Amino acid sequence: MVEVAALAGVSVGTVSNVLNHPERVREATIEKVRAAVEQLGFTRDAPARPPRTNPSMVEVAALAGVSVGTVSNVLNHPEQVRPATIEKVRAAIEHLGFTPNANARSLAGGDSRIIGLVVVDLRNTLFVDIARGAQREAAAERMSLLVSNSDRDDTQQDAHLELFESARVRGVLLAPLSDPDAGVQRLRRHGTPVVVLNYDTGRRDCCTVLVDNEQVGYLAAQHMISLGRRRLAWVSELNDLQPVHQRQLGVQRAVREAGRGVSLVEIDTEVEIDTEVEIDTEASEHAPARPEAEGSTVEDVHAGIAVERILAMPARQRPDAVVAVTDLLGACIVQRLQAAGISVPGQIAVMGCDYDARAWGGQIPLTTVRLEGEQMGAAAVRLLAAEVAEGRRHTHRTIVVRPALLERESSTGRRGRVPASAPRPPARPLTRQLTRQLAGPDGQGSVDGALSEH
């Protein structure tokens, strides 16, 4: 009966009167109700339908005495409805316990306020920080954020992108491990706005938010040199990944700038691991004695390879500082060196490069480079919101967030101070925003650099 009332544009009581006391109802109203009854195939003796967990918009409209379209406007465009009508509809919603279906609203109106975020690894706290910053900024933009984890699996990443696209989200933030070109191209072809984080795709049809990974490596190596360390080792894995390669370039640049007297040895620990070795993806409490020990983490294995190579060098040629590409790798190297009787940082200073809180629980706090993940996430949402608002007028930009050194005991010792004899590098601003202005489809544009301190 509720559906009949809504279709006829009358109250449920009027429908009841038409069915039971037609003499009380005007002829024109009777005709409208009977037309609705016929159209819906309504009969008074029809079996009751099973109860729904959520009332429908039709029921809200009937109870408020308005049309379904008016209910829709109250929910989506309240500025188009008179305050008195809004109050009636809201009272009906409250009375019935009605909850709007966000998916249905977005499918019908194309105005979803939901954005999706796909990150490569939620165990890494950089990506947790990115999600936190994105969620905070999304709330400020009156949007909701859905977060998914690809777990370093490109196939899973593509599946998440397809899911978000089918759900008609307003846009997608993507923090991949490797080149996401195929997924981004598919989303852009279908008109979905995309912002890529922590990977420079070189695309001109989407915005990008990057950390200056070359500066990450530069800050790390420069810090060690400023402490008086003269024989540096760069320890890395997965060198084909863009962030890893860029950090390596930064380390090399700092060593070149230091000139004679400072040397660099590069240790690539990437090896083919025996498939029979059990690799635990969760960090273990203690590093194993050998890289091939059962239950080793991936980082343990790589740290074991690096330390084994370092200890095989003549004592006078061994590095007195190690810069590890990640904090987990750096923490495992500290454990391995200590197990071998090497003092950290006395004989060898060690630090990581990716601000991963999982690695900070050791006996010696690890020096690292802060990557400002929350700033990255917030900046990505702002770019996405701007593209949604501006449409085709939007100019795609690249924002580069400058990293900052975080000194701890693994490089400076317990006092946390650099020896007075060691010169410090000049102070630098913490955050740099590089905005790459891209003109239209002709690919012409300009690059504007702007420095700001936070």
HELIX and SHEET records of a PDB file:
HELIX    1   1 VAL A    2  ALA A    8  1                                   7    
HELIX    2   2 VAL A   12  ASN A   20  1                                   9    
HELIX    3   3 PRO A   22  ARG A   24  5                                   3    
HELIX    4   4 GLU A   27  LEU A   40  1                                  14    
HELIX    5   5 MET A   57  ALA A   64  1                                   8    
HELIX    6   6 VAL A   68  ASN A   76  1                                   9    
HELIX    7   7 PRO A   78  GLN A   80  5                                   3    
HELIX    8   8 PRO A   83  LEU A   96  1                                  14    
HELIX    9   9 ALA A  102  GLY A  109  1                                   8    
HELIX   10  10 THR A  125  ALA A  140  1                                  16    
HELIX   11  11 ASP A  154  SER A  166  1                                  13    
HELIX   12  12 ASP A  181  ARG A  189  1                                   9    
HELIX   13  13 ASN A  213  SER A  226  1                                  14    
HELIX   14  14 GLN A  242  ALA A  258  1                                  17    
HELIX   15  15 VAL A  298  LEU A  311  1                                  14    
HELIX   16  16 ALA A  315  GLN A  317  5                                   3    
HELIX   17  17 ASP A  327  ALA A  339  1                                  13    
HELIX   18  18 ALA A  357  ALA A  359  5                                   3    
HELIX   19  19 GLY A  373  GLU A  390  1                                  18    
HELIX   20  20 GLY A  391  ARG A  393  5                                   3    
HELIX   21  21 GLU A  409  THR A  412  1                                   4    
SHEET    1   A 6 SER A 144  ASN A 149  0                                        
SHEET    2   A 6 ILE A 114  VAL A 119  1                                        
SHEET    3   A 6 GLY A 171  ALA A 175  1                                        
SHEET    4   A 6 VAL A 194  LEU A 197  1                                        
SHEET    5   A 6 CYS A 207  VAL A 211  1                                        
SHEET    6   A 6 THR A 398  VAL A 401  1                                        
SHEET    1   B 4 SER A 263  ASP A 268  0                                        
SHEET    2   B 4 ARG A 231  SER A 236  1                                        
SHEET    3   B 4 ALA A 321  ALA A 324  1                                        
SHEET    4   B 4 ALA A 349  MET A 351  1                                        
SHEET    1   C 2 THR A 368  ARG A 370  0                                        
SHEET    2   C 2 ALA A 404  LEU A 406 -1                                        
SHEET    1   D 2 THR A 431  LEU A 438  0                                        
SHEET    2   D 2 GLY A 445  SER A 452 -1                                        
END                                                                             
